Amino acid sequence: MTDPTTSGGGPTDTGRAAPPVRLPLLRRARWAALDWWYAIRWQVRSLGPTTADDYRDGDGQPVVVVPGVYETWHFMRPLMDALHDRGHPVHVLPVLRHNLRPVPQSAREVLATLEELDLHGVLLVTHSKGGLIGKYAMTHDDDGRIDRMVAVSTPFGGSGWARLAPVPHLRAFRAADPVLAALGRELEVNTRITSVYGVFDTLIPEGSELVGATNVRLPVGGHFRILGDPRTRTAVLAATDPARSA
């Protein structure tokens, strides 16, 4: 089995779980602090002049980005820039706003947008909750518009922190949540998913490995700052254009 934590970022064997990585407490604390600082900076940067129109041109496979809870599409800009530079038209979903609505409702918005824009062969590029929304949309994609998905730091198996959350839209990330549990039983679409995640996640201590998917574990710490890491960009581009990245 290839272990990206030592080899530099290749896919793991989809049939076996990668062994856990033991990290010093001080390193985890530092990564957690940097992670929250990254999130704050990108909340501020979301007020900048960049618009979604800047990303819509290109003749490559169409990409639709789905951010996580409390995030706007601006959080995805490091990956959007890389994909757009490769020739992919990249579309965002302003209708999701800060992504607080239930996963099924947001997934319906994704599918409605694909129909409205008449997009086919779509690659979903998602972060955190966005990966759950993307997988739900894939399981209800009756028109076959979605080709595959790259999910970064998605709690496919839930998060142990969710049981302590003060609001329902965060408690929905419990492993026992009915929607999340039902998604866990949907195995067929997993072969079309690449799950990219770090060795330490501030919000998902269990990690983001998904049975049957292509799992890429990177030597990165944090839930948010992984989006801006060059190794994540490389992993996403490799999953997007495997022939070109070989």
C-alpha positions as CSV (number, residue, x, y, z in Angstrom):
1,M,0.0,0.0,0.0
2,T,1.3,3.4,-0.9
3,D,1.4,5.8,2.1
4,P,1.4,9.4,0.9
5,T,2.6,10.6,4.3
6,T,6.0,9.3,3.4
7,S,5.9,9.0,-0.4
8,G,4.8,12.5,-1.2
9,G,1.1,12.1,-2.0
10,G,0.1,9.0,-4.0
11,P,-3.2,7.2,-3.7
12,T,-3.6,4.6,-1.0
13,D,-5.0,1.1,-1.6
14,T,-8.7,1.4,-1.7
15,G,-9.3,-1.9,0.0
16,R,-7.4,-1.3,3.2
17,A,-7.2,1.6,5.7
18,A,-3.9,3.4,6.0
19,P,-2.4,3.1,9.5
20,P,-3.0,6.1,11.9
21,V,-0.2,8.6,12.2
22,R,1.0,9.5,15.7
23,L,1.8,13.1,15.9
24,P,3.3,15.1,18.9
25,L,0.8,17.2,20.8
26,L,2.8,20.4,20.2
27,R,2.7,19.9,16.4
28,R,-1.1,19.3,16.5
29,A,-1.6,22.4,18.6
30,R,0.5,24.5,16.2
31,W,-1.4,23.1,13.1
32,A,-4.7,23.8,14.8
33,A,-3.7,27.4,15.4
34,L,-2.5,27.9,11.9
35,D,-5.7,26.2,10.6
36,W,-8.0,28.7,12.3
37,W,-5.9,31.6,11.3
38,Y,-6.1,30.4,7.7
39,A,-9.9,30.2,8.0
40,I,-10.2,33.8,9.3
41,R,-8.0,35.1,6.6
42,W,-10.1,33.5,3.9
43,Q,-13.3,34.8,5.4
44,V,-11.8,38.3,5.0
45,R,-10.5,37.6,1.5
46,S,-14.0,36.6,0.5
47,L,-14.9,40.3,0.5
48,G,-12.4,41.0,-2.3
49,P,-13.0,41.9,-5.9
50,T,-12.7,38.4,-7.5
51,T,-16.0,37.3,-9.1
52,A,-17.2,33.9,-10.2
53,D,-17.3,35.2,-13.8
54,D,-13.5,35.1,-13.8
55,Y,-13.5,31.3,-13.8
56,R,-16.2,30.3,-16.2
57,D,-14.3,30.1,-19.5
58,G,-12.3,27.1,-20.7
59,D,-12.6,24.1,-22.9
60,G,-11.8,21.4,-20.4
61,Q,-14.1,19.2,-18.3
62,P,-16.6,21.4,-16.4
63,V,-15.9,21.8,-12.7
64,V,-18.4,22.7,-10.0
65,V,-17.1,23.5,-6.6
66,V,-19.0,22.9,-3.4
67,P,-17.5,24.4,-0.2
68,G,-18.0,23.4,3.4
69,V,-20.2,24.7,6.1
70,Y,-19.8,28.4,6.9
71,E,-17.8,28.8,3.8
72,T,-18.5,30.6,0.5
73,W,-17.0,29.6,-2.8
74,H,-14.0,31.9,-2.1
75,F,-12.5,29.3,0.2
76,M,-12.0,27.1,-2.8
77,R,-10.1,29.7,-4.8
78,P,-6.6,28.1,-4.5
79,L,-8.0,25.0,-6.2
80,M,-10.2,27.0,-8.6
81,D,-7.1,29.0,-9.8
82,A,-5.2,25.8,-10.4
83,L,-8.1,24.1,-12.3
84,H,-8.9,27.2,-14.3
85,D,-5.2,27.5,-15.3
86,R,-5.5,23.9,-16.6
87,G,-8.3,25.0,-18.9
88,H,-11.3,23.9,-16.9
89,P,-14.4,26.1,-16.7
90,V,-15.2,26.4,-13.0
91,H,-18.7,27.1,-11.7
92,V,-19.7,28.1,-8.2
93,L,-23.1,27.9,-6.4
94,P,-24.0,31.2,-4.9
95,V,-27.4,29.7,-4.0
96,L,-25.7,27.7,-1.2
97,R,-24.6,31.0,0.5
98,H,-22.7,29.9,3.7
99,N,-23.9,26.3,3.3
100,L,-26.0,25.9,6.4
101,R,-28.9,24.0,5.0
102,P,-29.3,20.2,5.2
103,V,-27.3,18.0,2.9
104,P,-30.2,16.7,0.8
105,Q,-31.6,20.2,0.2
106,S,-28.2,21.5,-0.9
107,A,-27.6,18.5,-3.1
108,R,-30.9,19.2,-4.9
109,E,-29.6,22.8,-5.5
110,V,-26.5,21.3,-7.0
111,L,-28.4,19.1,-9.4
112,A,-30.8,21.9,-10.3
113,T,-27.8,24.2,-11.1
114,L,-26.3,21.5,-13.3
115,E,-29.6,21.2,-15.2
116,E,-30.0,25.0,-15.4
117,L,-26.5,25.4,-16.9
118,D,-26.9,22.2,-19.0
119,L,-23.6,20.8,-17.7
120,H,-22.6,17.2,-18.5
121,G,-19.6,15.1,-17.5
122,V,-19.1,17.3,-14.5
123,L,-16.3,17.0,-12.0
124,L,-17.3,18.1,-8.5
125,V,-14.5,19.6,-6.4
126,T,-15.6,19.8,-2.8
127,H,-14.4,20.6,0.7
128,S,-15.7,19.2,4.0
129,K,-19.5,19.2,4.1
130,G,-19.4,19.9,0.3
131,G,-18.2,16.3,-0.2
132,L,-21.3,14.9,1.6
133,I,-23.4,17.2,-0.6
134,G,-21.6,16.0,-3.7
135,K,-21.9,12.3,-2.8
136,Y,-25.6,12.7,-2.1
137,A,-26.0,14.5,-5.5
138,M,-24.1,11.6,-7.2
139,T,-26.5,9.0,-5.7
140,H,-29.5,11.0,-7.0
141,D,-28.1,12.0,-10.4
142,D,-30.8,10.5,-12.5
143,D,-29.6,12.4,-15.6
144,G,-26.0,11.2,-15.3
145,R,-24.6,14.7,-15.3
146,I,-21.8,14.0,-12.7
147,D,-18.7,12.2,-13.8
148,R,-16.8,12.0,-10.6
149,M,-15.8,13.9,-7.5
150,V,-12.6,15.1,-5.7
151,A,-13.4,15.7,-2.0
152,V,-11.0,17.4,0.4
153,S,-11.3,16.8,4.1
154,T,-14.8,15.4,4.0
155,P,-16.3,13.7,7.1
156,F,-17.6,10.6,5.2
157,G,-17.6,8.6,8.5
158,G,-18.7,11.5,10.7
159,S,-16.8,13.5,13.3
160,G,-16.6,12.8,16.9
161,W,-16.7,16.5,17.7
162,A,-20.2,16.8,16.2
163,R,-21.9,15.4,19.3
164,L,-20.7,18.5,21.2
165,A,-21.9,21.0,18.6
166,P,-24.3,23.7,19.9
167,V,-26.3,23.9,16.6
168,P,-28.2,21.3,14.6
169,H,-26.4,21.9,11.3
170,L,-23.1,20.9,13.0
171,R,-24.6,18.0,15.0
172,A,-25.6,16.6,11.6
173,F,-22.0,15.4,11.2
174,R,-22.4,12.7,13.8
175,A,-21.8,9.3,12.4
176,A,-25.3,8.2,13.6
177,D,-27.0,11.0,11.8
178,P,-29.6,9.4,9.5
179,V,-28.5,11.2,6.3
180,L,-24.8,10.5,6.9
181,A,-25.4,6.9,7.9
182,A,-27.5,6.4,4.7
183,L,-24.7,7.9,2.6
184,G,-22.3,5.4,4.2
185,R,-24.3,2.6,2.8
186,E,-24.1,4.0,-0.7
187,L,-21.0,2.2,-1.9
188,E,-21.4,2.1,-5.6
189,V,-20.4,5.7,-6.3
190,N,-17.3,5.5,-4.1
191,T,-15.3,4.2,-7.0
192,R,-15.8,7.6,-8.7
193,I,-14.6,9.6,-5.7
194,T,-11.1,10.7,-4.8
195,S,-10.8,11.6,-1.1
196,V,-7.9,13.9,-0.2
197,Y,-7.1,14.6,3.4
198,G,-4.2,15.3,5.8
199,V,-2.6,13.3,8.6
200,F,-4.3,15.6,11.1
201,D,-7.6,17.3,10.8
202,T,-8.7,19.8,13.3
203,L,-12.4,19.0,12.9
204,I,-12.4,15.4,11.7
205,P,-10.2,13.4,14.1
206,E,-11.3,10.1,12.4
207,G,-9.9,11.2,9.1
208,S,-11.6,11.1,5.7
209,E,-10.8,7.7,4.3
210,L,-13.7,6.3,2.2
211,V,-14.0,2.6,1.5
212,G,-13.8,1.8,-2.3
213,A,-12.6,5.3,-3.2
214,T,-9.1,6.5,-4.2
215,N,-7.8,7.8,-0.9
216,V,-4.9,10.3,-0.9
217,R,-3.4,11.1,2.6
218,L,-1.1,14.1,2.6
219,P,1.5,15.1,5.1
220,V,-0.6,18.2,5.9
221,G,-2.3,19.3,9.1
222,G,-5.5,21.2,9.4
223,H,-9.1,21.2,8.1
224,F,-9.0,24.5,6.2
225,R,-5.4,25.3,5.4
226,I,-5.1,22.0,3.4
227,L,-7.0,23.9,0.6
228,G,-4.0,26.2,0.1
229,D,-1.3,23.7,0.3
230,P,0.6,23.0,-2.9
231,R,0.5,19.3,-2.3
232,T,-3.3,19.4,-2.2
233,R,-3.3,21.3,-5.5
234,T,-1.0,18.6,-7.0
235,A,-3.3,15.8,-5.7
236,V,-6.5,17.5,-7.0
237,L,-4.9,18.1,-10.4
238,A,-3.7,14.5,-10.6
239,A,-7.2,13.2,-9.8
240,T,-8.7,15.7,-12.3
241,D,-6.3,15.0,-15.2
242,P,-4.6,11.7,-14.5
243,A,-3.1,11.3,-17.9
244,R,-1.6,14.8,-17.9
245,S,-0.3,14.4,-14.4
246,A,1.3,11.0,-14.9
